[in-house]
Amino acid sequence: MNKVTVTFSVYGSFDYRRLITSIKSAKRQKGCDVDIIVSEQNEKSRLEEESKILDFKLYWDEPKYFYGSKPVYNPGEIRNKAVSRVESEFVYLN
Protein backbone atom coordinates (compact mmCIF):
# COMPACT_ATOMS: atom_id res chain seq x y z
CA MET A 1 0.00 0.00 0.00
CA ASN A 2 1.33 3.43 -0.92
CA LYS A 3 2.09 5.86 1.87
CA VAL A 4 0.91 9.44 1.38
CA THR A 5 1.87 12.34 3.63
CA VAL A 6 -0.54 15.25 3.84
CA THR A 7 0.99 18.46 5.14
CA PHE A 8 -0.85 21.39 6.65
CA SER A 9 1.01 24.65 7.19
CA VAL A 10 -0.79 26.99 9.57
CA TYR A 11 0.04 30.33 11.14
CA GLY A 12 -1.57 33.30 12.81
CA SER A 13 -5.33 33.28 13.16
CA PHE A 14 -5.97 30.23 10.98
CA ASP A 15 -9.42 28.65 10.83
CA TYR A 16 -9.03 26.04 13.54
CA ARG A 17 -12.31 24.18 12.82
CA ARG A 18 -11.56 23.92 9.09
CA LEU A 19 -8.11 22.51 9.84
CA ILE A 20 -9.48 19.83 12.20
CA THR A 21 -12.15 18.91 9.61
CA SER A 22 -9.46 18.64 6.91
CA ILE A 23 -7.25 16.42 9.09
CA LYS A 24 -10.18 14.10 9.87
CA SER A 25 -11.06 13.92 6.17
CA ALA A 26 -7.48 13.07 5.17
CA LYS A 27 -7.31 10.32 7.77
CA ARG A 28 -10.51 8.69 6.39
CA GLN A 29 -9.05 8.16 2.91
CA LYS A 30 -9.10 4.58 1.67
CA GLY A 31 -6.55 2.71 -0.43
CA CYS A 32 -3.44 4.30 1.04
CA ASP A 33 -1.58 4.72 4.30
CA VAL A 34 -1.98 8.39 5.29
CA ASP A 35 0.49 10.28 7.46
CA ILE A 36 -0.40 13.80 8.64
CA ILE A 37 2.13 16.54 9.36
CA VAL A 38 1.04 19.93 10.71
CA SER A 39 3.63 22.69 10.77
CA GLU A 40 2.43 25.59 12.89
CA GLN A 41 3.95 29.02 13.44
CA ASN A 42 2.22 30.92 16.19
CA GLU A 43 2.96 32.57 19.49
CA LYS A 44 1.53 29.50 21.23
CA SER A 45 0.48 26.18 19.71
CA ARG A 46 -3.28 25.63 19.57
CA LEU A 47 -2.96 22.02 18.46
CA GLU A 48 -0.98 20.09 21.08
CA GLU A 49 -3.97 18.19 22.52
CA GLU A 50 -5.50 17.55 19.11
CA SER A 51 -2.25 16.08 17.80
CA LYS A 52 -2.49 13.39 20.49
CA ILE A 53 -6.22 12.74 20.01
CA LEU A 54 -6.18 12.70 16.18
CA ASP A 55 -2.71 11.10 15.93
CA PHE A 56 -0.79 13.53 13.73
CA LYS A 57 2.72 14.95 13.88
CA LEU A 58 2.88 18.54 15.05
CA TYR A 59 5.87 20.83 14.59
CA TRP A 60 5.57 24.27 16.16
CA ASP A 61 7.77 27.37 15.85
CA GLU A 62 7.45 30.79 17.40
CA PRO A 63 7.43 33.76 15.02
CA LYS A 64 10.95 35.10 14.54
CA TYR A 65 10.11 38.56 13.26
CA PHE A 66 7.85 41.29 14.53
CA TYR A 67 6.46 44.50 13.09
CA GLY A 68 6.19 46.55 16.23
CA SER A 69 4.51 44.13 18.61
CA LYS A 70 2.69 42.12 15.91
CA PRO A 71 4.25 38.86 14.71
CA VAL A 72 5.19 38.52 11.04
CA TYR A 73 4.57 35.00 9.73
CA ASN A 74 6.53 33.29 6.99
CA PRO A 75 4.19 30.86 5.13
CA GLY A 76 6.93 29.62 2.80
CA GLU A 77 9.24 28.71 5.65
CA ILE A 78 6.45 26.89 7.50
CA ARG A 79 5.51 24.90 4.37
CA ASN A 80 9.15 24.01 3.64
CA LYS A 81 9.68 22.77 7.20
CA ALA A 82 6.68 20.47 6.85
CA VAL A 83 7.87 19.09 3.52
CA SER A 84 11.40 18.52 4.84
CA ARG A 85 9.96 16.05 7.37
CA VAL A 86 8.13 13.88 4.82
CA GLU A 87 9.30 10.26 4.65
CA SER A 88 6.72 8.82 2.26
CA GLU A 89 6.53 8.17 -1.48
CA PHE A 90 3.96 10.87 -2.13
CA VAL A 91 3.15 14.21 -0.54
CA TYR A 92 0.11 16.43 -0.73
CA LEU A 93 0.52 20.06 0.25
CA ASN A 94 -2.62 21.57 1.66
C-alpha positions as CSV (number, residue, x, y, z in Angstrom):
1,M,0.0,0.0,0.0
2,N,1.3,3.4,-0.9
3,K,2.1,5.9,1.9
4,V,0.9,9.4,1.4
5,T,1.9,12.3,3.6
6,V,-0.5,15.2,3.8
7,T,1.0,18.5,5.1
8,F,-0.8,21.4,6.7
9,S,1.0,24.7,7.2
10,V,-0.8,27.0,9.6
11,Y,0.0,30.3,11.1
12,G,-1.6,33.3,12.8
13,S,-5.3,33.3,13.2
14,F,-6.0,30.2,11.0
15,D,-9.4,28.6,10.8
16,Y,-9.0,26.0,13.5
17,R,-12.3,24.2,12.8
18,R,-11.6,23.9,9.1
19,L,-8.1,22.5,9.8
20,I,-9.5,19.8,12.2
21,T,-12.1,18.9,9.6
22,S,-9.5,18.6,6.9
23,I,-7.3,16.4,9.1
24,K,-10.2,14.1,9.9
25,S,-11.1,13.9,6.2
26,A,-7.5,13.1,5.2
27,K,-7.3,10.3,7.8
28,R,-10.5,8.7,6.4
29,Q,-9.1,8.2,2.9
30,K,-9.1,4.6,1.7
31,G,-6.5,2.7,-0.4
32,C,-3.4,4.3,1.0
33,D,-1.6,4.7,4.3
34,V,-2.0,8.4,5.3
35,D,0.5,10.3,7.5
36,I,-0.4,13.8,8.6
37,I,2.1,16.5,9.4
38,V,1.0,19.9,10.7
39,S,3.6,22.7,10.8
40,E,2.4,25.6,12.9
41,Q,3.9,29.0,13.4
42,N,2.2,30.9,16.2
43,E,3.0,32.6,19.5
44,K,1.5,29.5,21.2
45,S,0.5,26.2,19.7
46,R,-3.3,25.6,19.6
47,L,-3.0,22.0,18.5
48,E,-1.0,20.1,21.1
49,E,-4.0,18.2,22.5
50,E,-5.5,17.6,19.1
51,S,-2.3,16.1,17.8
52,K,-2.5,13.4,20.5
53,I,-6.2,12.7,20.0
54,L,-6.2,12.7,16.2
55,D,-2.7,11.1,15.9
56,F,-0.8,13.5,13.7
57,K,2.7,14.9,13.9
58,L,2.9,18.5,15.0
59,Y,5.9,20.8,14.6
60,W,5.6,24.3,16.2
61,D,7.8,27.4,15.9
62,E,7.4,30.8,17.4
63,P,7.4,33.8,15.0
64,K,11.0,35.1,14.5
65,Y,10.1,38.6,13.3
66,F,7.8,41.3,14.5
67,Y,6.5,44.5,13.1
68,G,6.2,46.5,16.2
69,S,4.5,44.1,18.6
70,K,2.7,42.1,15.9
71,P,4.2,38.9,14.7
72,V,5.2,38.5,11.0
73,Y,4.6,35.0,9.7
74,N,6.5,33.3,7.0
75,P,4.2,30.9,5.1
76,G,6.9,29.6,2.8
77,E,9.2,28.7,5.7
78,I,6.4,26.9,7.5
79,R,5.5,24.9,4.4
80,N,9.2,24.0,3.6
81,K,9.7,22.8,7.2
82,A,6.7,20.5,6.9
83,V,7.9,19.1,3.5
84,S,11.4,18.5,4.8
85,R,10.0,16.1,7.4
86,V,8.1,13.9,4.8
87,E,9.3,10.3,4.7
88,S,6.7,8.8,2.3
89,E,6.5,8.2,-1.5
90,F,4.0,10.9,-2.1
91,V,3.2,14.2,-0.5
92,Y,0.1,16.4,-0.7
93,L,0.5,20.1,0.2
94,N,-2.6,21.6,1.7
